[in-house]
Structures are given as C-alpha cells and as structure tokens.
Amino acid sequence: MKRSIAQAAGISRETSLSNRTVTMDNLIVSASHGLNLSEKRIISAAIAKLDSLTKSPQPKPIRISAVEFSECFAIEPATAYEQLKKASQNLFQRYISRVHQTPRGEVIEKIRWIDRIAYQDGEGYVELNFTSHVTPFLTAIEKRFTTYKLQHTSALRSVHSWRLFENLNRWKSTGKWIVDIEEFHRVMESRKSYQQNFAQLRKWVIEPAVKELVEQCNLEVSWQPVKSGRRVSQLIFTFKPAQKQTSDLLSQAPETQPLLI
C-alpha cells in the first residue's frame, strides 16, 4: 500500500501537529486576534509547538512544514504550501488588540504576534518567532489560561467558529459565556454592518459558528440574546460536550478558574 506524504515524512499520530496542545492566557483569548483562517491556523500551530522550545535560553525559531500543516488541517499539500507562503507575506503585519480600563480611562493596546518570519520555498516550510511582548502570554502561564488540543479545531473552516470555540473553552468550568455585545463584536471582529444590524450578526456570524461547533466539535451549544429596551445588550451561550464526546474536548486545568477581565 502506498504510504501517505505524512507517513513518508515520519509524522505519526503521536508526533502530529493535531496531537499538540494550544495554551493561551485568557487576556489573549478575550482579545482581538486580527487573523484570517489560514493565519489563525499557522499561529495556533506555532503556539502548539512552543512547549519544546520554552526551556531554551535563546528563543528558537518555530518551524512549520507544509507536510505537517497539510496533515493537521486535512488540506491538499499544494494548498498548504500556498497558505504558508501567503502567511509569510501577511503575518508580520498582524497584531493582537486589547482594550483595558485604567484610572485615567480606556487604553487600547496593540501587540504584534511575530517579529520574524521566513518562508523557504524549496523546502516548503515557514519559520517564525513570537515577539517578546506576546510570548509571556503563551508560556509564563500559571492561572487564568485556556488550553485545547489542536485537533479539536483542525476541522473548522471559519475563524469565527474558532474564536467562539476558544472563548467557550475559557468558560468551561461554568458551561456558560455571558458577554456584552460590544465585547462580542470586538472578540469576533464583526464587520461594521453586523454591529449596526443584529439580524446580520446572527445570520453571518453567530448561527454559522454555532452550527459548525455542533457538527465539527461535537458540542451542544445554545444561545440567546438579552435586550435592554429594543437593543441587544448581551449574549448568553450555554454549552457542554455532547454525550458521546470524550471529556477532554474543552480541556482546561482543573485548578483554573476563569475570571472576568
């Protein structure tokens, strides 16, 4: 029997990207990520590869090959090459956007994801380094963090679904995410037209994302809007793993207690 490209490259179930864990501080989970789907895949894969690099005194570049990228996200190798190549042109400009309150008012903070990226065309891989500002949110984590296996999001075909998954995961201990509509728009990076028209937000963001999580992540998810007068002011998401799903789908350290930020 002809071996797959992944098998030929020595990628087993144990060594595959999909078997690795993505871990982020909740401050990053609740921020705007500024990434499209292929960029989100690459950043998440790089985060999942951090474990073996954090003990190094000097940060090493994180390498993601087109072969393992293709195997993890079930896409054609040619598509994997193209996504990695395009990311090498765009990811350097992407940043996290955080909003937090201070005694003097609201502060909007922007943090670049990476400070170096290189694409090796002949070999088909990307190498990147996270910035010194974002790395502590991905490595020096003790409390208030979210973690999940990359395989739980590898089948998602929408960045909205992925971001919803991460934010539900953050509240796994309660099974409920109550979010102000302004924060939801920021986290999901809703278009201005969706912010002005809840029916469009419902049609193009919420319902497709919930549907994909139910189908691809085997979650039971329900939601409802909360109104203040005629305006939707909050959303309430209630969720749990479907009965046939293993308990580690929304995995989080048992001692971790999500807190409002």
C-alpha beads as a LAMMPS data file, in Angstrom:
LAMMPS data file: protein, C-alpha beads

261 atoms
260 bonds

1 atom types
1 bond types

-500.0 500.0 xlo xhi
-500.0 500.0 ylo yhi
-500.0 500.0 zlo zhi

Masses

1 110.0

Atoms # bond

1 1 1 0.000 0.000 0.000
2 1 1 1.312 3.411 -0.904
3 1 1 2.315 5.444 2.113
4 1 1 0.852 8.918 2.678
5 1 1 3.050 12.010 2.477
6 1 1 2.767 12.396 6.252
7 1 1 3.908 8.802 6.843
8 1 1 6.793 9.270 4.428
9 1 1 7.831 12.361 6.407
10 1 1 7.773 10.378 9.648
11 1 1 4.633 12.025 11.055
12 1 1 2.741 9.671 13.359
13 1 1 -0.351 10.250 15.470
14 1 1 1.897 10.982 18.456
15 1 1 4.093 13.488 16.616
16 1 1 1.419 15.179 14.514
17 1 1 0.521 18.814 14.971
18 1 1 -3.085 17.870 15.728
19 1 1 -1.970 15.999 18.851
20 1 1 -0.288 19.096 20.291
21 1 1 -1.855 21.495 22.762
22 1 1 -2.606 25.192 22.298
23 1 1 -2.354 27.206 25.524
24 1 1 -3.007 30.932 25.920
25 1 1 -3.509 33.371 28.748
26 1 1 -7.173 34.418 28.983
27 1 1 -6.108 38.004 28.303
28 1 1 -5.166 36.875 24.809
29 1 1 -8.212 34.635 24.376
30 1 1 -10.508 37.602 25.018
31 1 1 -8.569 39.978 22.747
32 1 1 -8.992 40.623 19.023
33 1 1 -6.571 38.408 17.093
34 1 1 -6.627 40.117 13.700
35 1 1 -6.158 36.861 11.770
36 1 1 -7.896 35.199 8.844
37 1 1 -8.414 31.421 8.910
38 1 1 -5.099 30.348 7.370
39 1 1 -3.183 32.798 9.585
40 1 1 -5.081 31.556 12.634
41 1 1 -4.071 28.014 11.741
42 1 1 -0.405 28.966 11.475
43 1 1 -0.339 30.984 14.693
44 1 1 -2.143 28.199 16.574
45 1 1 0.230 25.579 15.187
46 1 1 3.188 27.722 16.275
47 1 1 1.732 28.129 19.773
48 1 1 1.259 24.357 19.948
49 1 1 4.947 23.895 19.117
50 1 1 6.173 26.226 21.864
51 1 1 6.369 23.558 24.587
52 1 1 9.603 22.063 23.355
53 1 1 11.250 25.470 22.884
54 1 1 10.494 27.371 26.081
55 1 1 13.370 25.899 28.083
56 1 1 15.932 27.266 25.653
57 1 1 17.849 30.337 26.954
58 1 1 17.617 31.847 23.492
59 1 1 14.281 31.723 21.678
60 1 1 14.479 29.359 18.736
61 1 1 12.505 29.884 15.537
62 1 1 9.390 27.751 15.270
63 1 1 9.269 25.758 12.038
64 1 1 6.023 24.561 10.438
65 1 1 6.316 22.407 7.357
66 1 1 3.753 22.247 4.594
67 1 1 3.540 18.468 5.053
68 1 1 2.564 18.606 8.734
69 1 1 0.319 21.616 8.088
70 1 1 -1.456 19.673 5.349
71 1 1 -1.852 16.601 7.566
72 1 1 -3.150 18.547 10.561
73 1 1 -5.809 20.583 8.769
74 1 1 -6.766 17.979 6.155
75 1 1 -5.942 20.188 3.187
76 1 1 -4.124 19.408 -0.040
77 1 1 -0.324 19.817 0.099
78 1 1 -0.472 22.442 -2.653
79 1 1 -2.968 24.433 -0.577
80 1 1 -0.739 24.097 2.474
81 1 1 2.239 25.445 0.523
82 1 1 0.175 28.372 -0.712
83 1 1 -1.200 29.241 2.728
84 1 1 2.238 29.152 4.329
85 1 1 3.724 31.262 1.544
86 1 1 0.967 33.859 1.749
87 1 1 1.268 33.984 5.528
88 1 1 4.956 34.823 5.236
89 1 1 3.868 37.978 3.412
90 1 1 0.998 38.982 5.750
91 1 1 1.572 37.682 9.279
92 1 1 4.324 40.155 10.061
93 1 1 1.697 42.918 9.974
94 1 1 -0.874 41.175 12.185
95 1 1 -1.415 42.199 15.786
96 1 1 -3.479 41.489 18.880
97 1 1 -5.725 44.314 20.022
98 1 1 -6.630 44.582 23.718
99 1 1 -8.884 47.063 25.470
100 1 1 -8.485 47.569 29.210
101 1 1 -9.507 50.163 31.755
102 1 1 -7.181 52.337 33.815
103 1 1 -7.900 55.073 36.396
104 1 1 -7.389 57.556 33.570
105 1 1 -9.693 55.840 31.123
106 1 1 -9.724 53.205 28.405
107 1 1 -6.452 52.031 26.897
108 1 1 -6.268 50.321 23.509
109 1 1 -3.133 48.188 23.280
110 1 1 -1.764 46.600 20.111
111 1 1 0.780 43.771 20.258
112 1 1 2.409 42.236 17.193
113 1 1 2.229 38.461 17.038
114 1 1 5.652 37.911 15.472
115 1 1 8.868 39.835 14.915
116 1 1 10.365 37.494 12.329
117 1 1 9.030 35.149 9.658
118 1 1 10.700 33.394 6.759
119 1 1 9.343 31.118 4.050
120 1 1 11.638 28.548 2.460
121 1 1 10.146 27.944 -0.966
122 1 1 12.271 24.978 -1.947
123 1 1 11.764 23.120 1.337
124 1 1 8.168 24.235 1.906
125 1 1 8.212 25.490 5.462
126 1 1 7.713 28.656 7.484
127 1 1 9.917 29.734 10.372
128 1 1 8.735 32.390 12.801
129 1 1 9.446 33.928 16.175
130 1 1 6.838 35.357 18.505
131 1 1 7.506 38.848 19.840
132 1 1 8.868 39.334 23.357
133 1 1 5.598 41.054 24.285
134 1 1 3.294 38.182 23.305
135 1 1 5.486 35.246 24.380
136 1 1 4.752 35.598 28.149
137 1 1 1.038 35.241 27.376
138 1 1 1.811 31.896 25.716
139 1 1 4.456 30.441 28.037
140 1 1 4.647 32.038 31.514
141 1 1 1.127 30.937 32.421
142 1 1 0.081 29.965 35.944
143 1 1 -3.606 30.904 36.277
144 1 1 -6.451 32.098 34.083
145 1 1 -5.499 30.242 30.928
146 1 1 -7.263 28.283 28.218
147 1 1 -5.923 25.123 26.617
148 1 1 -7.120 22.660 23.989
149 1 1 -5.787 20.077 21.566
150 1 1 -5.233 21.481 18.078
151 1 1 -7.187 18.508 16.672
152 1 1 -10.370 19.970 18.205
153 1 1 -10.206 22.960 15.860
154 1 1 -8.433 21.478 12.840
155 1 1 -11.708 20.763 11.016
156 1 1 -13.082 24.283 11.427
157 1 1 -13.459 26.300 8.242
158 1 1 -14.346 29.647 9.794
159 1 1 -12.241 31.889 12.019
160 1 1 -15.481 32.967 13.741
161 1 1 -16.098 29.348 14.765
162 1 1 -12.552 29.036 16.051
163 1 1 -12.782 32.221 18.125
164 1 1 -16.133 31.154 19.536
165 1 1 -14.642 27.770 20.463
166 1 1 -11.747 29.437 22.305
167 1 1 -13.999 31.779 24.242
168 1 1 -16.394 28.996 25.213
169 1 1 -13.390 26.944 26.256
170 1 1 -12.348 29.789 28.522
171 1 1 -15.588 29.348 30.498
172 1 1 -15.553 25.552 30.518
173 1 1 -15.847 25.360 34.312
174 1 1 -19.259 27.085 34.228
175 1 1 -20.554 25.937 30.825
176 1 1 -21.841 29.425 30.192
177 1 1 -20.386 32.509 28.487
178 1 1 -22.205 35.756 29.177
179 1 1 -20.754 38.504 27.034
180 1 1 -21.637 42.147 26.393
181 1 1 -22.465 42.715 22.745
182 1 1 -19.643 45.272 22.346
183 1 1 -17.094 42.771 23.627
184 1 1 -18.517 40.056 21.371
185 1 1 -18.118 42.329 18.340
186 1 1 -14.528 43.045 19.345
187 1 1 -13.571 39.424 20.004
188 1 1 -15.230 38.182 16.804
189 1 1 -14.086 41.247 14.838
190 1 1 -17.547 41.800 13.422
191 1 1 -17.974 43.947 10.357
192 1 1 -19.439 47.402 10.951
193 1 1 -22.630 46.399 9.144
194 1 1 -23.048 43.477 11.584
195 1 1 -22.505 45.795 14.533
196 1 1 -25.285 48.011 13.253
197 1 1 -27.674 45.201 12.348
198 1 1 -28.110 42.309 14.787
199 1 1 -30.002 40.239 12.213
200 1 1 -26.865 40.203 10.038
201 1 1 -24.663 39.321 13.013
202 1 1 -26.995 36.447 13.790
203 1 1 -27.115 35.218 10.191
204 1 1 -23.447 35.552 9.220
205 1 1 -21.533 35.119 12.486
206 1 1 -23.415 33.539 15.396
207 1 1 -25.560 30.875 13.737
208 1 1 -22.877 29.563 11.320
209 1 1 -20.289 29.443 14.116
210 1 1 -22.621 27.602 16.495
211 1 1 -23.635 25.180 13.725
212 1 1 -20.014 24.371 12.912
213 1 1 -19.103 23.777 16.560
214 1 1 -22.046 21.413 16.919
215 1 1 -21.116 19.498 13.756
216 1 1 -17.320 19.544 13.891
217 1 1 -16.530 19.771 17.597
218 1 1 -19.443 17.653 18.793
219 1 1 -20.624 20.252 21.289
220 1 1 -24.108 21.020 22.448
221 1 1 -24.398 24.813 22.166
222 1 1 -27.394 27.064 22.655
223 1 1 -27.544 30.829 22.842
224 1 1 -29.936 33.681 23.445
225 1 1 -29.818 37.468 23.138
226 1 1 -30.545 39.714 26.115
227 1 1 -32.176 43.045 25.364
228 1 1 -32.062 46.410 27.082
229 1 1 -35.118 48.086 25.670
230 1 1 -35.150 47.339 21.957
231 1 1 -31.388 46.848 21.699
232 1 1 -29.474 43.587 22.206
233 1 1 -27.014 44.288 25.011
234 1 1 -25.700 40.808 25.862
235 1 1 -25.423 37.280 24.536
236 1 1 -25.634 34.149 26.654
237 1 1 -24.021 30.958 25.323
238 1 1 -24.670 27.676 27.150
239 1 1 -22.618 24.671 26.125
240 1 1 -21.344 21.218 27.034
241 1 1 -19.697 18.304 25.240
242 1 1 -22.179 16.032 23.501
243 1 1 -22.733 12.774 25.381
244 1 1 -20.658 10.672 23.033
245 1 1 -17.768 13.140 23.119
246 1 1 -14.777 12.470 25.338
247 1 1 -14.485 14.709 28.351
248 1 1 -11.267 16.398 27.226
249 1 1 -12.793 18.264 24.277
250 1 1 -12.896 21.520 26.197
251 1 1 -9.830 20.714 28.262
252 1 1 -8.635 23.073 30.945
253 1 1 -6.558 22.591 34.047
254 1 1 -8.945 21.691 36.901
255 1 1 -7.485 24.320 39.217
256 1 1 -8.017 27.071 36.645
257 1 1 -10.988 29.310 37.382
258 1 1 -11.964 31.687 34.590
259 1 1 -12.316 35.270 35.774
260 1 1 -13.856 38.334 34.256
261 1 1 -11.167 40.541 32.745

Bonds

1 1 1 2
2 1 2 3
3 1 3 4
4 1 4 5
5 1 5 6
6 1 6 7
7 1 7 8
8 1 8 9
9 1 9 10
10 1 10 11
11 1 11 12
12 1 12 13
13 1 13 14
14 1 14 15
15 1 15 16
16 1 16 17
17 1 17 18
18 1 18 19
19 1 19 20
20 1 20 21
21 1 21 22
22 1 22 23
23 1 23 24
24 1 24 25
25 1 25 26
26 1 26 27
27 1 27 28
28 1 28 29
29 1 29 30
30 1 30 31
31 1 31 32
32 1 32 33
33 1 33 34
34 1 34 35
35 1 35 36
36 1 36 37
37 1 37 38
38 1 38 39
39 1 39 40
40 1 40 41
41 1 41 42
42 1 42 43
43 1 43 44
44 1 44 45
45 1 45 46
46 1 46 47
47 1 47 48
48 1 48 49
49 1 49 50
50 1 50 51
51 1 51 52
52 1 52 53
53 1 53 54
54 1 54 55
55 1 55 56
56 1 56 57
57 1 57 58
58 1 58 59
59 1 59 60
60 1 60 61
61 1 61 62
62 1 62 63
63 1 63 64
64 1 64 65
65 1 65 66
66 1 66 67
67 1 67 68
68 1 68 69
69 1 69 70
70 1 70 71
71 1 71 72
72 1 72 73
73 1 73 74
74 1 74 75
75 1 75 76
76 1 76 77
77 1 77 78
78 1 78 79
79 1 79 80
80 1 80 81
81 1 81 82
82 1 82 83
83 1 83 84
84 1 84 85
85 1 85 86
86 1 86 87
87 1 87 88
88 1 88 89
89 1 89 90
90 1 90 91
91 1 91 92
92 1 92 93
93 1 93 94
94 1 94 95
95 1 95 96
96 1 96 97
97 1 97 98
98 1 98 99
99 1 99 100
100 1 100 101
101 1 101 102
102 1 102 103
103 1 103 104
104 1 104 105
105 1 105 106
106 1 106 107
107 1 107 108
108 1 108 109
109 1 109 110
110 1 110 111
111 1 111 112
112 1 112 113
113 1 113 114
114 1 114 115
115 1 115 116
116 1 116 117
117 1 117 118
118 1 118 119
119 1 119 120
120 1 120 121
121 1 121 122
122 1 122 123
123 1 123 124
124 1 124 125
125 1 125 126
126 1 126 127
127 1 127 128
128 1 128 129
129 1 129 130
130 1 130 131
131 1 131 132
132 1 132 133
133 1 133 134
134 1 134 135
135 1 135 136
136 1 136 137
137 1 137 138
138 1 138 139
139 1 139 140
140 1 140 141
141 1 141 142
142 1 142 143
143 1 143 144
144 1 144 145
145 1 145 146
146 1 146 147
147 1 147 148
148 1 148 149
149 1 149 150
150 1 150 151
151 1 151 152
152 1 152 153
153 1 153 154
154 1 154 155
155 1 155 156
156 1 156 157
157 1 157 158
158 1 158 159
159 1 159 160
160 1 160 161
161 1 161 162
162 1 162 163
163 1 163 164
164 1 164 165
165 1 165 166
166 1 166 167
167 1 167 168
168 1 168 169
169 1 169 170
170 1 170 171
171 1 171 172
172 1 172 173
173 1 173 174
174 1 174 175
175 1 175 176
176 1 176 177
177 1 177 178
178 1 178 179
179 1 179 180
180 1 180 181
181 1 181 182
182 1 182 183
183 1 183 184
184 1 184 185
185 1 185 186
186 1 186 187
187 1 187 188
188 1 188 189
189 1 189 190
190 1 190 191
191 1 191 192
192 1 192 193
193 1 193 194
194 1 194 195
195 1 195 196
196 1 196 197
197 1 197 198
198 1 198 199
199 1 199 200
200 1 200 201
201 1 201 202
202 1 202 203
203 1 203 204
204 1 204 205
205 1 205 206
206 1 206 207
207 1 207 208
208 1 208 209
209 1 209 210
210 1 210 211
211 1 211 212
212 1 212 213
213 1 213 214
214 1 214 215
215 1 215 216
216 1 216 217
217 1 217 218
218 1 218 219
219 1 219 220
220 1 220 221
221 1 221 222
222 1 222 223
223 1 223 224
224 1 224 225
225 1 225 226
226 1 226 227
227 1 227 228
228 1 228 229
229 1 229 230
230 1 230 231
231 1 231 232
232 1 232 233
233 1 233 234
234 1 234 235
235 1 235 236
236 1 236 237
237 1 237 238
238 1 238 239
239 1 239 240
240 1 240 241
241 1 241 242
242 1 242 243
243 1 243 244
244 1 244 245
245 1 245 246
246 1 246 247
247 1 247 248
248 1 248 249
249 1 249 250
250 1 250 251
251 1 251 252
252 1 252 253
253 1 253 254
254 1 254 255
255 1 255 256
256 1 256 257
257 1 257 258
258 1 258 259
259 1 259 260
260 1 260 261
